Amino acid sequence: MHDDVLAAGAAADLRARRARSATYWVFGVNGCLLSTWASRLPAIRDALDLSPSGIGFVLLAVSVGAMAGLPLSGPVVHRLGPARTVAAASVVCTLGVLGVGLAPTVLVLVPVLFLVGLGNGLWDVAMNVEGAEVERRLGVEIMPRFHAAFSLGTVGGAGLGAVMAGFDVPVAVHLPFVALAVLGAAYACTRAFLPADHVRTAAAPDEPRTERSGSGALAAWTEPRTLLLGLMVLGMGMSEGSANDWIAVGMVDGYSVDDGIGAAGYGCFVAAMTLARFTGPWFLRRVGRVAALRAGALAVLVGVSVFILGSRLVGDVPVAVPLAVAALGTLLWGWGAALGFPVGMSAAADDPVRAAARVSVVATVGYTAFLAGPPFLGLLGDRFGVVPALSGVAVAVALSLLAAGSARPLAPSE
């Protein structure tokens, strides 16, 4: 009997470790897919002759798609499980990115970007629920490292984008190739996910392990802590999303560089974010969730200010000086934005019984930043220029400072 228990424990541990590796890969290929098309945004902008506000409203289609998918994600993950949800969402995302690469007009670009957002909203919640369960099974707070894998994927996607832009490889060749590769990788990785039963039957230590008939999605919308977590993620999501959308364009327009240097500037941001997320568990163990989030928000405020300052030096000093200032700003910005989303997702999933519903709510509120951010910054960009418009990020990040206390771990009685 003792040997049987040990064997069962070893098998469960092996399954959890396999799921951990698969979750790393799923986060990574998701990041690669998103940064691939974001890194080619200057080329897409030029091909379709879009103004800053035009870019903002086109990008709004991604946010609308995400906002359509996120409220559905809790019930969908609850019913299908993370593996099947990620597999289905990756198909939708791939179709969207294929369309972005081939879109001849804005009228085609808008609906395919909607597909990108829709698929990514479902994918995002599903992989975070899986990551939270792996974290719980292994007893180690590793959610920031899953998000580091996402950031590493964005580094790879942005780096490849810089190379493709440098060699003038057409977007219509680059994006479909990456999209199809990501689709195959995502489907293969989901086969190693944990059984879907944990989404419906996981129970807190003092609760019986019973099947629940509903996902609890509506009840989660009435919980103050869950909504405050969403507000915190909204501010940090604005800081991350604005960088994804505008750093490459801001480098080209504000620093008078070519598309390759613009993509490299975006690469600095995602490289800093990746490093911060890999070291995130160490940082969280020493200072706690709340202090880590507040430090990150302050770093974003400083980084955005430095990035804006660098553009004002262009033409007055040797070109290397403003580029160095821009690099410093993007590095601080990336480091500061790194832990907002993973800590928010991990905090939302503190209770595994309600993880899918709460992660869905937090992600939905957080993604409001991606809905409002592009048109807001685009309009500011038309009036003041793309780089000065990024000062609008500070308003959203202030919300994260105010709401960071909601990320404190739940007490057992809660």
C-alpha positions as a printed Julia matrix, in Angstrom:
414×3 Matrix{Float64}:
   0.0    0.0     0.0
   2.82   2.4     0.91
   4.56   1.63   -2.39
   1.32   2.3    -4.27
   0.95   5.69   -2.57
   4.55   6.61   -3.41
   4.06   5.51   -7.02
   0.86   7.56   -7.33
   2.6   10.58   -5.84
   5.55  10.24   -8.21
   3.2    9.94  -11.2
   1.27  13.04  -10.1
   4.51  14.96   -9.63
   5.74  13.9   -13.07
   2.45  14.98  -14.63
   2.66  18.37  -12.9
   6.24  18.87  -14.11
   5.26  17.93  -17.67
   2.36  20.37  -17.46
   4.75  23.05  -16.17
   7.02  22.62  -19.21
   4.03  22.64  -21.57
   2.65  25.78  -19.93
   5.98  27.55  -20.39
   5.84  26.76  -24.11
   2.21  27.82  -24.5
   2.94  31.19  -22.88
   6.04  31.54  -25.06
   4.43  30.87  -28.42
   1.53  33.16  -27.51
   3.98  35.99  -26.88
   5.83  35.24  -30.11
   2.64  35.4   -32.14
   1.54  38.73  -30.68
   4.91  40.48  -30.91
   5.45  39.21  -34.45
   2.69  41.35  -35.91
   3.29  44.21  -33.42
   6.93  44.48  -34.52
   5.81  44.97  -38.15
   3.27  47.67  -37.27
   5.36  50.48  -38.84
   5.39  48.58  -42.16
   1.65  47.89  -41.91
   1.09  51.58  -41.07
   3.07  52.68  -44.13
   1.41  50.17  -46.48
  -2.06  51.36  -45.5
  -1.09  55.04  -45.0
  -2.45  55.29  -41.45
  -2.17  58.35  -39.19
  -1.45  57.96  -35.43
  -5.17  58.17  -34.66
  -5.83  55.75  -37.52
  -3.43  53.26  -35.95
  -5.15  53.75  -32.6
  -8.6   53.02  -33.95
  -7.4   50.05  -36.0
  -5.76  48.6   -32.88
  -9.08  49.1   -31.12
 -10.33  46.08  -33.09
  -7.91  43.85  -31.14
  -9.24  45.19  -27.86
 -12.87  44.81  -28.91
 -12.16  41.2   -29.85
 -10.49  40.56  -26.51
 -13.36  42.19  -24.64
 -15.78  39.95  -26.51
 -13.84  36.82  -25.6
 -12.82  37.52  -22.02
 -16.27  37.52  -20.37
 -16.92  34.15  -22.06
 -13.58  32.7   -21.06
 -14.5   31.74  -17.49
 -17.51  29.58  -18.48
 -15.64  28.22  -21.54
 -12.58  27.18  -19.53
 -14.85  25.78  -16.82
 -16.66  23.64  -19.4
 -13.88  22.66  -21.83
 -10.8   22.86  -19.63
  -7.63  24.87  -20.34
  -6.16  22.45  -22.91
  -9.12  22.38  -25.28
  -9.69  26.12  -24.85
  -6.07  26.96  -25.75
  -6.19  24.61  -28.75
  -9.36  26.26  -30.09
  -8.18  29.79  -29.32
  -4.86  29.22  -31.1
  -6.77  28.42  -34.3
  -8.71  31.7   -34.05
  -5.53  33.69  -33.31
  -3.66  32.08  -36.19
  -6.42  32.91  -38.65
  -6.31  36.51  -37.42
  -2.54  36.91  -37.79
  -2.65  35.27  -41.22
  -5.22  37.89  -42.18
  -3.09  40.74  -40.78
  -0.22  39.62  -42.99
  -2.37  39.51  -46.09
  -4.8   42.4   -45.48
  -4.86  44.73  -48.52
  -7.05  47.42  -46.93
  -8.16  48.73  -43.54
 -11.59  47.18  -44.14
  -9.94  43.76  -44.12
  -7.44  44.56  -41.36
 -10.06  45.52  -38.78
 -12.03  42.21  -38.72
  -8.89  40.04  -38.72
  -7.48  42.04  -35.81
 -10.79  41.4   -34.05
 -10.09  37.66  -34.48
  -6.62  38.13  -32.99
  -8.13  39.77  -29.92
 -10.97  37.25  -29.59
  -8.66  34.26  -29.75
  -6.07  35.81  -27.49
  -8.65  36.68  -24.82
  -9.7   33.04  -24.51
  -6.1   31.82  -24.78
  -4.91  34.23  -22.08
  -7.38  33.16  -19.4
  -7.03  29.44  -20.19
  -3.24  29.39  -19.93
  -3.31  31.48  -16.73
  -5.78  29.06  -15.11
  -3.51  26.17  -16.11
  -0.46  28.03  -14.78
  -2.17  28.73  -11.45
  -3.08  25.06  -11.04
   0.47  23.94  -11.88
   1.74  26.49   -9.37
  -0.62  25.09   -6.72
   0.29  21.45   -7.44
   4.02  22.15   -7.22
   3.7   24.45   -4.19
   5.96  27.14   -5.74
   4.96  30.67   -6.83
   6.15  30.51  -10.44
   3.46  32.46  -12.29
   5.9   35.32  -13.1
   8.11  32.77  -14.86
   5.24  31.61  -17.03
   4.78  35.25  -18.0
   8.55  35.46  -18.47
   8.16  32.72  -21.06
   5.52  34.9   -22.71
   7.97  37.81  -22.68
  10.76  35.59  -24.0
   8.42  34.7   -26.83
   7.85  38.39  -27.47
  11.63  38.93  -27.53
  11.94  36.2   -30.15
   9.05  37.57  -32.17
  10.33  41.15  -31.96
  13.89  40.08  -32.8
  12.72  38.15  -35.82
  10.56  41.13  -36.78
  13.6   43.43  -36.63
  15.56  41.07  -38.88
  12.69  40.71  -41.34
  12.19  44.49  -41.44
  15.92  45.02  -41.89
  15.97  42.69  -44.9
  12.7   44.13  -46.27
  10.93  40.76  -46.08
   7.26  41.38  -46.92
   4.77  41.22  -44.07
   2.69  38.85  -46.24
   5.54  36.31  -46.07
   6.73  36.86  -42.51
   3.43  36.76  -40.57
   1.82  33.65  -42.13
   5.03  31.62  -41.62
   5.19  32.45  -37.9
   1.43  32.01  -37.39
   1.38  28.46  -38.76
   4.45  27.46  -36.73
   2.83  28.78  -33.54
  -0.41  26.91  -34.26
   1.41  23.58  -34.46
   3.43  24.25  -31.31
   0.39  25.32  -29.25
  -1.63  22.25  -30.21
   1.26  19.9   -29.37
   1.87  21.49  -25.96
  -1.74  21.32  -24.76
  -1.56  17.51  -24.88
   0.63  17.64  -21.74
  -1.74  19.89  -19.74
  -3.27  18.64  -16.49
  -6.64  16.84  -16.73
  -9.49  19.34  -17.04
 -11.24  18.0   -13.93
  -9.29  20.37  -11.66
 -11.18  23.39  -13.08
 -14.54  22.02  -11.97
 -13.69  19.99   -8.88
 -10.78  21.75   -7.18
 -11.73  22.65   -3.62
 -10.22  24.68   -0.84
  -8.62  22.7     2.02
 -11.69  22.96    4.25
 -14.27  22.23    1.54
 -15.48  18.85    0.24
 -14.29  18.0    -3.25
 -17.57  18.12   -5.18
 -18.69  18.84   -8.72
 -20.02  22.36   -9.15
 -22.75  23.04  -11.61
 -21.68  26.56  -12.51
 -18.5   28.52  -13.09
 -19.33  31.31  -10.58
 -18.62  33.97  -13.2
 -21.5   36.27  -12.21
 -20.71  36.1    -8.48
 -17.07  37.04   -9.15
 -18.23  40.38  -10.59
 -19.58  41.38   -7.14
 -16.36  40.74   -5.19
 -14.5   43.96   -4.2
 -11.09  42.27   -4.08
 -11.53  40.77   -7.54
 -12.59  44.12   -9.01
  -9.68  45.94   -7.36
  -7.3   43.33   -8.76
  -8.82  44.07  -12.14
  -8.19  47.79  -11.63
  -4.56  47.09  -10.73
  -4.13  44.92  -13.82
  -5.83  47.6   -15.92
  -3.15  50.17  -15.05
  -0.25  47.78  -15.57
  -1.91  46.43  -18.71
  -2.0   49.98  -20.06
   1.72  50.32  -19.44
   2.45  47.01  -21.15
  -0.03  47.41  -24.0
   1.02  50.96  -24.83
   4.61  49.77  -25.13
   3.57  46.91  -27.43
   1.59  49.25  -29.66
   3.64  52.44  -29.67
   7.35  51.98  -28.85
   8.32  50.87  -32.37
   6.23  53.63  -33.96
   7.47  56.15  -31.37
  11.09  55.32  -32.15
  10.52  55.78  -35.88
   8.53  59.02  -35.56
  10.09  60.59  -32.46
  13.71  59.51  -32.85
  13.92  59.63  -36.68
  15.21  56.05  -37.09
  14.31  53.31  -39.55
  11.88  50.45  -38.93
  14.67  48.05  -37.9
  15.86  50.34  -35.09
  12.24  50.89  -34.08
  11.7   47.15  -33.73
  14.98  46.9   -31.78
  13.71  49.56  -29.36
  10.62  47.47  -28.74
  12.96  44.51  -28.25
  14.69  46.38  -25.39
  11.35  46.71  -23.64
  10.43  43.04  -23.92
  13.98  41.95  -22.98
  13.77  43.92  -19.72
  10.31  42.53  -19.04
  11.53  38.99  -19.64
  14.46  39.33  -17.22
  12.22  40.89  -14.55
   9.74  38.04  -14.86
  12.4   35.34  -14.6
  13.68  36.96  -11.39
  10.13  37.77  -10.24
   9.66  34.81   -7.84
  12.89  35.76   -6.03
  11.77  39.4    -5.79
   8.28  38.45   -4.62
   9.63  36.18   -1.88
  11.68  39.05   -0.46
   9.34  42.02   -0.68
   5.87  40.51   -1.18
   3.27  41.1    -3.87
   2.18  44.57   -2.83
   5.63  46.16   -2.53
   6.72  44.54   -5.82
   3.71  45.99   -7.64
   4.24  49.47   -6.23
   7.94  49.43   -7.13
   7.03  48.35  -10.65
   4.49  51.14  -11.1
   7.05  53.75  -10.02
   9.62  52.3   -12.45
   7.1   52.59  -15.3
   6.49  56.25  -14.49
  10.24  56.97  -14.54
  10.85  54.89  -17.67
   8.09  56.57  -19.7
   9.37  60.0   -18.64
  12.93  59.12  -19.71
  11.7   57.79  -23.07
   9.82  61.04  -23.73
  12.84  63.13  -22.66
  15.14  61.28  -25.08
  13.07  62.32  -28.1
  13.54  65.98  -27.19
  17.31  65.58  -27.5
  17.15  64.53  -31.15
  19.02  67.02  -33.35
  20.71  68.82  -30.44
  23.26  66.15  -29.49
  25.01  63.24  -31.25
  22.47  60.61  -32.34
  23.88  58.0   -29.95
  22.84  60.07  -26.92
  19.04  60.13  -27.48
  19.14  56.47  -28.51
  20.92  55.59  -25.25
  18.33  57.59  -23.29
  15.53  55.8   -25.15
  17.1   52.43  -24.35
  17.32  53.33  -20.65
  13.7   54.45  -20.64
  12.41  51.31  -22.34
  14.45  49.1   -19.99
  12.97  50.77  -16.89
   9.52  50.7   -18.47
   9.8   46.98  -19.24
  11.13  46.09  -15.79
   8.35  48.04  -14.07
   5.52  46.6   -16.15
   6.69  43.0   -15.76
   4.87  41.75  -12.67
   1.48  43.47  -12.99
  -0.28  40.84  -15.06
   1.25  37.66  -13.55
   0.76  38.79   -9.96
  -2.8   39.85  -10.74
  -3.59  36.48  -12.31
  -1.94  34.56   -9.48
  -3.81  36.59   -6.84
  -7.12  36.07   -8.66
  -6.48  32.31   -8.6
  -5.6   32.1    -4.88
  -8.75  30.01   -4.37
  -8.65  27.19   -6.98
 -12.42  26.65   -6.72
 -13.13  30.08   -8.19
  -9.95  30.52  -10.22
 -11.49  30.4   -13.71
 -14.26  32.9   -12.87
 -12.01  35.34  -11.01
  -9.2   35.22  -13.56
 -11.81  35.9   -16.25
 -13.12  38.96  -14.38
  -9.65  40.36  -13.61
  -8.56  39.84  -17.2
 -11.73  41.47  -18.53
 -11.31  44.58  -16.37
  -7.59  44.65  -17.13
  -8.12  44.43  -20.86
 -10.2   47.59  -20.72
  -6.78  49.26  -20.96
  -6.33  47.68  -24.38
  -9.8   48.85  -25.39
  -9.4   52.47  -24.32
  -5.63  52.82  -24.69
  -5.08  52.74  -28.48
  -7.67  55.39  -29.44
  -6.81  57.53  -26.39
  -3.09  57.56  -27.18
  -3.77  57.85  -30.91
  -5.8   61.02  -30.45
  -3.11  62.46  -28.19
  -0.56  61.45  -30.83
  -2.38  63.42  -33.53
  -2.33  66.51  -31.33
   1.05  66.32  -29.58
   3.04  63.62  -31.4
   3.33  59.89  -30.69
   6.09  60.09  -28.07
   4.64  62.95  -25.95
   1.27  61.17  -26.04
   2.77  58.34  -24.0
   2.56  60.57  -20.93
  -1.07  59.43  -20.83
   0.2   56.07  -19.55
   0.98  57.74  -16.2
  -2.71  58.22  -15.43
  -3.45  54.52  -15.76
  -0.36  53.44  -13.82
  -1.45  55.65  -10.9
  -4.5   53.37  -10.59
  -2.18  50.4   -10.12
  -0.39  52.18   -7.29
  -3.7   52.81   -5.55
  -5.06  49.26   -6.04
  -1.86  47.27   -5.38
  -2.97  46.34   -1.84
  -5.68  44.06   -3.26
  -2.97  41.56   -4.31
  -2.27  40.46   -0.73
  -2.65  36.66   -0.51
  -6.01  35.42    0.74
  -6.08  34.22    4.34
  -7.33  30.62    4.8
 -10.62  31.93    6.26
 -11.25  33.94    3.09
